[in-house]
Amino acid sequence: MMQQWAAARQAYADGKPEAVAAYKDLVRRYPDVPDLTGELGNIYFQNGSMREAAEQYYETAQRLIRRGEPGLAACLVDVMRYLDNDKAKALQEQVKVPCPVLRK
């Protein structure tokens, strides 16, 4: 997985259009890795595809919840409010804990 992930990152860094397809394949093959959907969400966000970014961030939160990390999932609520308020509300209902990252 790590070699394929590195190749997907490099493809994105090189501006290759197949980078998204490589990430989608990794996301499909490794459903327990939240960082994959998080990075794919970042790619969509940077490309201005906000609906797709919201879907990937929401999936990232779901993967974190399944791993027993609802606090980290809660850290995505504010981002989700910007992208998709309905998904943000649904996520907030699920996590019921604050984000453990201190804000300044």
Buried (B, 14 or more C-beta within 10 A) or exposed (E): EEEBBEBBBEBBEEEEEEBBEBBBBBBEEBEEBBEBBBBBBBBBBEEEBEEBBBBBBBBBBBBBBEEEBBBBBBBBBEBBBEBBEEBBEBBBEBBEEEBEEEEE
